[in-house]
Amino acid sequence: MHCTRRTRMAASVALAVLFGVSAGHAFAATAYVTSETNGVGVIDLDQMTLTKTIGLGSDGPRGLSLTADGRRLLVANKTGDLSVIDTSTDKIVARVKIGKNPEFVRVRRGYAYVTYEPGDSGAPPQAQGAGKPEGKPEGKPEGKPEGQAGKGHDDDDDANSPPAEVAIVDLKMMKVIRSVKSGHETEGVEFSPDGRELLVTNEGDDTVSVYRTGSGAPVRTAKLDKGSRPRGIKSTPDGKHYVVTLENTSKFVVLDAATLKTVKTVDTKLGPYGVAFDPSGKHLLIAAARDKTLQVFDAKTYEHVTDAPVGQRCWHFTFTPDGSKVLMACGRSNAVYVLDAKNNYQTLSQIGDLPLAWGIVTSPPSQGSIESR
Protein backbone atom coordinates (compact mmCIF):
# COMPACT_ATOMS: atom_id res chain seq x y z
CA MET A 1 0.00 0.00 0.00
CA HIS A 2 2.90 2.32 0.84
CA CYS A 3 4.41 1.76 -2.61
CA THR A 4 1.05 2.38 -4.24
CA ARG A 5 0.69 5.69 -2.45
CA ARG A 6 4.21 6.72 -3.48
CA THR A 7 3.40 5.76 -7.05
CA ARG A 8 0.25 7.86 -7.01
CA MET A 9 2.10 10.82 -5.53
CA ALA A 10 4.81 10.52 -8.18
CA ALA A 11 2.16 10.39 -10.88
CA SER A 12 0.50 13.51 -9.46
CA VAL A 13 3.81 15.33 -9.43
CA ALA A 14 4.49 14.31 -13.03
CA LEU A 15 1.05 15.53 -14.09
CA ALA A 16 1.56 18.75 -12.20
CA VAL A 17 4.86 19.43 -13.94
CA LEU A 18 3.39 18.52 -17.31
CA PHE A 19 0.35 20.78 -16.98
CA GLY A 20 1.88 23.64 -15.05
CA VAL A 21 0.28 22.98 -11.67
CA SER A 22 2.33 24.14 -8.69
CA ALA A 23 4.05 21.56 -6.51
CA GLY A 24 1.99 22.60 -3.50
CA HIS A 25 -1.12 21.40 -5.30
CA ALA A 26 0.43 18.27 -6.78
CA PHE A 27 0.04 15.76 -4.00
CA ALA A 28 -3.72 15.55 -3.87
CA ALA A 29 -5.58 14.97 -7.11
CA THR A 30 -8.87 16.76 -6.54
CA ALA A 31 -12.22 17.33 -8.20
CA TYR A 32 -14.28 20.45 -7.61
CA VAL A 33 -18.03 20.24 -8.17
CA THR A 34 -20.53 23.07 -7.91
CA SER A 35 -23.70 22.38 -5.94
CA GLU A 36 -26.31 25.07 -6.58
CA THR A 37 -27.50 25.00 -2.97
CA ASN A 38 -24.42 23.83 -1.00
CA GLY A 39 -21.43 25.59 -2.55
CA VAL A 40 -18.40 23.80 -4.00
CA GLY A 41 -17.75 20.18 -3.10
CA VAL A 42 -14.12 19.04 -2.88
CA ILE A 43 -13.54 15.39 -3.82
CA ASP A 44 -10.39 13.46 -2.96
CA LEU A 45 -9.73 11.47 -6.15
CA ASP A 46 -7.52 8.95 -4.37
CA GLN A 47 -10.26 7.97 -1.92
CA MET A 48 -13.22 9.02 -4.11
CA THR A 49 -14.87 10.77 -1.19
CA LEU A 50 -16.29 14.21 -0.57
CA THR A 51 -13.80 15.68 1.89
CA LYS A 52 -15.36 19.09 2.42
CA THR A 53 -17.68 21.73 1.00
CA ILE A 54 -16.72 25.33 0.40
CA GLY A 55 -19.78 27.28 1.47
CA LEU A 56 -20.99 30.09 -0.79
CA GLY A 57 -24.18 30.95 1.06
CA SER A 58 -27.11 31.50 -1.27
CA ASP A 59 -24.93 32.37 -4.28
CA GLY A 60 -26.09 29.43 -6.41
CA PRO A 61 -22.77 28.39 -8.01
CA ARG A 62 -22.79 26.79 -11.49
CA GLY A 63 -19.92 27.20 -13.95
CA LEU A 64 -16.37 26.81 -12.70
CA SER A 65 -12.82 26.81 -14.01
CA LEU A 66 -9.29 26.61 -12.59
CA THR A 67 -6.33 28.81 -13.40
CA ALA A 68 -3.42 27.03 -15.09
CA ASP A 69 -1.42 26.77 -11.87
CA GLY A 70 -4.39 25.36 -9.94
CA ARG A 71 -4.15 28.09 -7.30
CA ARG A 72 -7.44 29.80 -8.08
CA LEU A 73 -10.89 28.33 -8.66
CA LEU A 74 -13.34 30.66 -10.37
CA VAL A 75 -17.04 30.05 -9.81
CA ALA A 76 -19.99 31.76 -11.54
CA ASN A 77 -22.86 32.50 -9.15
CA LYS A 78 -26.52 33.03 -9.96
CA THR A 79 -26.35 36.10 -7.72
CA GLY A 80 -24.45 37.83 -10.52
CA ASP A 81 -20.78 37.61 -9.66
CA LEU A 82 -17.67 35.48 -9.98
CA SER A 83 -16.15 34.05 -6.79
CA VAL A 84 -12.37 33.64 -6.84
CA ILE A 85 -11.32 30.92 -4.39
CA ASP A 86 -7.79 30.23 -3.15
CA THR A 87 -7.52 26.44 -3.46
CA SER A 88 -4.89 26.19 -0.73
CA THR A 89 -7.14 27.80 1.89
CA ASP A 90 -10.64 27.39 0.37
CA LYS A 91 -11.20 31.08 1.06
CA ILE A 92 -12.83 33.57 -1.30
CA VAL A 93 -10.11 36.10 -2.12
CA ALA A 94 -12.05 38.22 -4.60
CA ARG A 95 -15.47 38.75 -6.12
CA VAL A 96 -15.99 40.18 -9.58
CA LYS A 97 -19.35 41.65 -10.54
CA ILE A 98 -20.50 40.12 -13.85
CA GLY A 99 -24.21 40.68 -14.47
CA LYS A 100 -27.43 38.70 -14.55
CA ASN A 101 -27.21 34.90 -14.51
CA PRO A 102 -23.51 34.20 -15.10
CA GLU A 103 -23.19 30.58 -16.09
CA PHE A 104 -20.23 29.14 -18.00
CA VAL A 105 -16.62 29.97 -17.11
CA ARG A 106 -13.41 29.22 -18.99
CA VAL A 107 -9.92 30.47 -18.16
CA ARG A 108 -7.11 31.03 -20.62
CA ARG A 109 -3.83 32.93 -20.33
CA GLY A 110 -4.74 35.30 -17.53
CA TYR A 111 -8.33 35.93 -18.56
CA ALA A 112 -11.66 34.39 -17.58
CA TYR A 113 -14.49 34.28 -20.08
CA VAL A 114 -17.90 34.25 -18.38
CA THR A 115 -21.28 33.99 -20.12
CA TYR A 116 -24.15 36.00 -18.64
CA GLU A 117 -27.48 37.63 -19.49
CA PRO A 118 -27.36 41.42 -19.19
CA GLY A 119 -31.13 41.93 -19.10
CA ASP A 120 -32.57 45.44 -19.26
CA SER A 121 -30.05 47.07 -16.97
CA GLY A 122 -27.15 46.90 -19.40
CA ALA A 123 -23.61 45.62 -19.04
CA PRO A 124 -21.89 45.35 -15.67
CA PRO A 125 -20.39 48.55 -14.26
CA GLN A 126 -16.80 47.46 -14.89
CA ALA A 127 -17.36 46.50 -18.52
CA GLN A 128 -15.59 48.58 -21.13
CA GLY A 129 -16.07 48.54 -24.85
CA ALA A 130 -19.54 46.99 -24.71
CA GLY A 131 -22.49 48.79 -26.17
CA LYS A 132 -25.84 49.01 -24.50
CA PRO A 133 -27.92 45.90 -24.89
CA GLU A 134 -31.11 46.26 -26.83
CA GLY A 135 -34.23 47.00 -24.86
CA LYS A 136 -36.45 44.03 -24.13
CA PRO A 137 -39.29 43.84 -26.65
CA GLU A 138 -42.82 43.43 -25.52
CA GLY A 139 -44.23 39.98 -25.47
CA LYS A 140 -44.71 37.01 -23.25
CA PRO A 141 -41.59 35.02 -22.37
CA GLU A 142 -41.38 31.57 -23.82
CA GLY A 143 -41.68 28.89 -21.17
CA LYS A 144 -39.96 25.50 -21.19
CA PRO A 145 -41.84 22.21 -21.26
CA GLU A 146 -41.73 20.20 -18.05
CA GLY A 147 -38.60 18.08 -17.90
CA GLN A 148 -36.72 20.01 -20.56
CA ALA A 149 -33.13 20.66 -19.64
CA GLY A 150 -32.27 24.30 -19.23
CA LYS A 151 -30.07 26.59 -17.25
CA GLY A 152 -30.91 25.21 -13.85
CA HIS A 153 -33.73 27.75 -13.48
CA ASP A 154 -36.77 27.19 -15.66
CA ASP A 155 -38.11 30.73 -15.61
CA ASP A 156 -35.35 32.84 -17.13
CA ASP A 157 -34.94 31.37 -20.60
CA ASP A 158 -36.45 34.00 -22.87
CA ALA A 159 -35.70 34.04 -26.56
CA ASN A 160 -37.14 37.58 -26.77
CA SER A 161 -34.79 39.03 -24.15
CA PRO A 162 -31.61 40.96 -25.00
CA PRO A 163 -28.71 38.83 -26.24
CA ALA A 164 -26.41 37.14 -23.79
CA GLU A 165 -22.89 38.46 -23.40
CA VAL A 166 -19.46 37.11 -22.59
CA ALA A 167 -17.61 39.07 -19.91
CA ILE A 168 -13.81 39.06 -20.24
CA VAL A 169 -12.19 39.26 -16.81
CA ASP A 170 -8.56 40.28 -16.33
CA LEU A 171 -7.38 37.96 -13.55
CA LYS A 172 -4.60 40.32 -12.47
CA MET A 173 -6.86 43.32 -12.02
CA MET A 174 -9.84 41.12 -11.07
CA LYS A 175 -12.25 43.20 -13.11
CA VAL A 176 -14.28 42.96 -16.29
CA ILE A 177 -12.34 44.73 -19.03
CA ARG A 178 -14.94 44.28 -21.76
CA SER A 179 -18.15 42.45 -22.60
CA VAL A 180 -18.91 40.84 -25.93
CA LYS A 181 -22.46 40.63 -27.22
CA SER A 182 -23.35 37.07 -28.21
CA GLY A 183 -26.51 35.21 -29.21
CA HIS A 184 -29.44 34.33 -26.97
CA GLU A 185 -28.95 32.01 -24.00
CA THR A 186 -25.25 31.41 -24.46
CA GLU A 187 -24.23 27.98 -23.16
CA GLY A 188 -21.03 26.08 -23.98
CA VAL A 189 -17.61 27.72 -24.37
CA GLU A 190 -14.58 26.33 -26.20
CA PHE A 191 -11.23 27.60 -27.48
CA SER A 192 -9.72 26.83 -30.86
CA PRO A 193 -6.67 24.52 -30.69
CA ASP A 194 -4.31 27.46 -31.30
CA GLY A 195 -6.07 29.53 -28.64
CA ARG A 196 -6.77 32.41 -30.98
CA GLU A 197 -10.52 31.99 -31.12
CA LEU A 198 -13.32 31.64 -28.59
CA LEU A 199 -16.43 29.71 -29.61
CA VAL A 200 -19.77 29.82 -27.82
CA THR A 201 -23.05 28.01 -28.41
CA ASN A 202 -26.27 30.02 -28.28
CA GLU A 203 -29.20 27.74 -27.55
CA GLY A 204 -31.83 30.51 -27.78
CA ASP A 205 -31.16 31.29 -31.45
CA ASP A 206 -29.48 28.07 -32.59
CA THR A 207 -26.08 29.53 -33.45
CA VAL A 208 -22.39 29.12 -32.74
CA SER A 209 -20.48 32.41 -32.44
CA VAL A 210 -16.73 32.82 -32.88
CA TYR A 211 -14.63 35.66 -31.42
CA ARG A 212 -10.97 36.58 -31.11
CA THR A 213 -9.70 35.69 -27.67
CA GLY A 214 -8.56 38.68 -25.68
CA SER A 215 -10.16 41.36 -27.85
CA GLY A 216 -13.54 39.67 -28.25
CA ALA A 217 -13.73 40.85 -31.87
CA PRO A 218 -16.41 38.88 -33.76
CA VAL A 219 -15.13 36.48 -36.43
CA ARG A 220 -18.15 34.58 -37.71
CA THR A 221 -21.45 33.01 -36.71
CA ALA A 222 -22.80 29.63 -37.85
CA LYS A 223 -26.52 28.98 -37.97
CA LEU A 224 -27.70 25.50 -36.99
CA ASP A 225 -31.12 23.88 -37.38
CA LYS A 226 -33.98 25.96 -36.01
CA GLY A 227 -35.13 24.80 -32.60
CA SER A 228 -32.15 22.47 -32.14
CA ARG A 229 -30.77 24.36 -29.09
CA PRO A 230 -26.98 23.82 -29.30
CA ARG A 231 -25.39 23.43 -25.86
CA GLY A 232 -22.07 21.62 -25.50
CA ILE A 233 -19.08 22.21 -27.78
CA LYS A 234 -15.68 20.55 -27.95
CA SER A 235 -12.75 20.63 -30.37
CA THR A 236 -11.73 17.28 -31.83
CA PRO A 237 -8.27 15.93 -30.86
CA ASP A 238 -6.84 16.72 -34.30
CA GLY A 239 -8.24 20.27 -34.19
CA LYS A 240 -9.98 19.91 -37.55
CA HIS A 241 -13.56 19.87 -36.29
CA TYR A 242 -15.88 20.87 -33.47
CA VAL A 243 -18.57 18.65 -32.01
CA VAL A 244 -21.74 20.46 -30.89
CA THR A 245 -24.60 18.79 -29.00
CA LEU A 246 -28.17 19.70 -30.00
CA GLU A 247 -30.39 19.29 -26.97
CA ASN A 248 -33.86 19.55 -28.50
CA THR A 249 -33.30 17.46 -31.61
CA SER A 250 -31.20 14.84 -29.75
CA LYS A 251 -28.24 14.89 -32.11
CA PHE A 252 -24.70 16.13 -32.31
CA VAL A 253 -23.17 17.80 -35.32
CA VAL A 254 -19.57 17.80 -36.48
CA LEU A 255 -18.51 21.20 -37.80
CA ASP A 256 -15.53 21.92 -40.02
CA ALA A 257 -13.20 24.06 -37.88
CA ALA A 258 -12.29 26.40 -40.76
CA THR A 259 -15.75 27.05 -42.18
CA LEU A 260 -18.13 25.91 -39.38
CA LYS A 261 -20.11 24.03 -42.01
CA THR A 262 -21.79 20.83 -40.83
CA VAL A 263 -19.98 17.76 -42.14
CA LYS A 264 -21.81 15.11 -40.15
CA THR A 265 -24.95 14.72 -38.01
CA VAL A 266 -25.35 11.86 -35.54
CA ASP A 267 -28.41 10.79 -33.53
CA THR A 268 -28.14 10.51 -29.75
CA LYS A 269 -30.46 9.66 -26.92
CA LEU A 270 -32.62 12.42 -25.49
CA GLY A 271 -31.28 15.78 -24.40
CA PRO A 272 -27.52 15.71 -25.10
CA TYR A 273 -25.47 18.40 -23.38
CA GLY A 274 -21.96 17.71 -22.04
CA VAL A 275 -19.41 16.51 -24.58
CA ALA A 276 -15.75 15.48 -24.31
CA PHE A 277 -13.16 13.19 -25.85
CA ASP A 278 -11.38 10.62 -23.73
CA PRO A 279 -7.67 11.22 -22.98
CA SER A 280 -6.59 8.77 -25.68
CA GLY A 281 -8.69 10.52 -28.32
CA LYS A 282 -10.35 7.22 -29.29
CA HIS A 283 -13.81 7.86 -27.92
CA LEU A 284 -16.30 10.72 -27.85
CA LEU A 285 -18.55 10.90 -24.79
CA ILE A 286 -21.97 12.56 -24.75
CA ALA A 287 -24.14 13.16 -21.69
CA ALA A 288 -27.70 12.43 -22.86
CA ALA A 289 -29.23 14.05 -19.80
CA ARG A 290 -32.93 13.47 -20.42
CA ASP A 291 -32.32 9.77 -21.06
CA LYS A 292 -30.05 9.44 -18.00
CA THR A 293 -27.30 7.97 -20.18
CA LEU A 294 -23.64 8.51 -20.91
CA GLN A 295 -23.13 7.61 -24.57
CA VAL A 296 -19.82 6.55 -26.11
CA PHE A 297 -18.98 6.96 -29.81
CA ASP A 298 -15.93 6.21 -31.92
CA ALA A 299 -14.00 9.49 -32.15
CA LYS A 300 -13.12 9.05 -35.84
CA THR A 301 -16.16 7.39 -37.39
CA TYR A 302 -18.73 8.60 -34.81
CA GLU A 303 -20.24 5.15 -34.77
CA HIS A 304 -22.06 4.31 -31.54
CA VAL A 305 -19.98 2.13 -29.18
CA THR A 306 -21.87 1.73 -25.91
CA ASP A 307 -24.23 3.32 -23.40
CA ALA A 308 -23.93 3.61 -19.63
CA PRO A 309 -26.93 4.37 -17.38
CA VAL A 310 -26.38 7.25 -14.98
CA GLY A 311 -28.44 9.56 -12.77
CA GLN A 312 -30.82 12.43 -13.38
CA ARG A 313 -29.80 15.71 -15.03
CA CYS A 314 -26.18 14.74 -15.61
CA TRP A 315 -25.01 17.70 -17.65
CA HIS A 316 -21.27 17.84 -17.05
CA PHE A 317 -18.53 15.28 -16.49
CA THR A 318 -14.78 14.88 -16.34
CA PHE A 319 -12.18 12.15 -16.53
CA THR A 320 -9.84 11.75 -13.59
CA PRO A 321 -6.29 12.98 -14.32
CA ASP A 322 -5.08 9.38 -14.80
CA GLY A 323 -7.94 8.67 -17.22
CA SER A 324 -9.21 5.66 -15.27
CA LYS A 325 -12.59 7.03 -14.22
CA VAL A 326 -15.31 9.43 -15.27
CA LEU A 327 -17.10 11.63 -12.74
CA MET A 328 -20.54 12.93 -13.70
CA ALA A 329 -22.31 15.76 -11.91
CA CYS A 330 -25.95 14.62 -11.74
CA GLY A 331 -28.02 17.53 -10.48
CA ARG A 332 -31.37 15.86 -9.88
CA SER A 333 -29.68 12.87 -8.28
CA ASN A 334 -27.82 15.25 -5.93
CA ALA A 335 -24.64 13.28 -6.49
CA VAL A 336 -21.54 12.66 -8.56
CA TYR A 337 -21.55 9.30 -10.34
CA VAL A 338 -18.17 7.55 -10.58
CA LEU A 339 -17.79 5.38 -13.70
CA ASP A 340 -15.04 2.92 -14.64
CA ALA A 341 -13.52 4.27 -17.87
CA LYS A 342 -11.53 1.06 -18.33
CA ASN A 343 -14.50 -1.30 -18.00
CA ASN A 344 -17.32 -0.20 -20.29
CA TYR A 345 -18.12 2.83 -18.13
CA GLN A 346 -19.89 0.86 -15.45
CA THR A 347 -20.94 2.82 -12.37
CA LEU A 348 -18.61 2.13 -9.46
CA SER A 349 -20.10 4.40 -6.83
CA GLN A 350 -21.94 7.61 -6.07
CA ILE A 351 -20.66 10.56 -4.08
CA GLY A 352 -23.67 12.17 -2.40
CA ASP A 353 -24.46 15.31 -0.43
CA LEU A 354 -24.15 17.45 -3.57
CA PRO A 355 -27.66 18.84 -4.16
CA LEU A 356 -28.19 20.19 -7.66
CA ALA A 357 -24.66 19.33 -8.74
CA TRP A 358 -23.91 21.41 -11.85
CA GLY A 359 -20.32 21.32 -13.10
CA ILE A 360 -17.10 19.48 -12.33
CA VAL A 361 -13.37 19.98 -13.04
CA THR A 362 -10.18 18.41 -11.69
CA SER A 363 -6.73 19.45 -10.52
CA PRO A 364 -4.41 18.43 -12.16
CA PRO A 365 -6.57 19.15 -15.24
CA SER A 366 -8.13 16.39 -17.28
CA GLN A 367 -10.44 15.92 -20.22
CA GLY A 368 -14.02 16.91 -19.53
CA SER A 369 -17.13 18.68 -20.76
CA ILE A 370 -16.04 21.96 -19.17
CA GLU A 371 -12.25 21.95 -19.09
CA SER A 372 -9.86 20.11 -21.37
CA ARG A 373 -6.12 19.79 -21.35
Steps between C-alpha positions, in 0.01 A plus 500: 500500500790732584651444155164562337464831679852603397419404143185710504685796648771470235235487230334812642831682503568398140156622394551822689830568326353409163196726533653786693340434838705616798672242718294604801189380320655187352461249778124479513314442176171679557165557334294812559125479444250783526183431697239769436381493861808383697799676345803321355565138590863386522558135406815307586566301181721248678226402745204605281335675792358844562749647746344841553268764358596860440194695607379781274181586685207555267718587199384206287832396340498340152787541254855461625855500369853480642796720419791322331700474822203359693524773764171671422155353442255733329130439556205671327213574739134553419517807724690673220867478586811287468652357819878459495605228745853431624527121469763475773275661762150459348444869569337749264772753418306712252158553348448643154164647404385347169129556438178302492522120504870430441532138401796356309861583589821425312849625583781556254828690529409737780141563397167346598217489250159497670162474326213701648167663415512879530123551509356851484752663729790483257854372536672473837650820641859391437444404137677708239452496128153345514205680354165522667292189461181536306188574697278203573216481248147459613359155505452203722812301588521155355470232765672161498312171493511299821813288515688693234859565592586864541720729698416362840218754537196444282366854505776711348541353153349763273575504131356854479735645762818693415790287376730331745852632539843365581685696768880499467662520843863602548618268778778736608274800545202280595259708296297476182694677226240455227179317416424339167145479371411144401184314400207412724549268797870440454602157630820310418842664461803361317835627372651423162805269517736794439324707766430788266125458486220465753189307398166511679172319441178701513207272573237777477567578133668178386840646414869459571691829530875541456710784646866592531627411844614799699340768283162331460481618138232303311628260233198310372170343600365162386128435488382152598158338461214708637385384841798267546638689805879446479659461844832319536799559272840334483793508258602165354846365597643579156360855511326464164142496626268600782231278646183681612214333689143591400278459803153526347556291189710238686796505264854624480653667199860500384606840368798572278733714714591734212154565358262386780302312237332180618681193369317235699186461714460214747194393701527472878268415783284776643634836609876493430705769672851431634755380246866397527759271346678243712871560575608255230290675236334170403154564637251786507275518806158666504283560806144427383347662806130442438561130436727467806775353282866554427551410134831394346584541130805425289693828477588456131196334345243621758349155504318416823708282736311460827264659751530529877200576725555788740294731721262787439602828335862403442617796296874514560774244556875460515760227481734460794855623427621140452214429258373199695162637605228740395321720753156630404323783679136386517293791626165333560669201660686738735818303444810438293499164322838325476538283188775254406652635177699179454203264533218610271420803716323303768395696808733431791351727763316821576628795699199661668421814697531714186149639441447635150853414392575708189859491375822316577873550429819343635845604617732398336284572192344224296269453206142599569189677377609828659879499508739316272874468502 
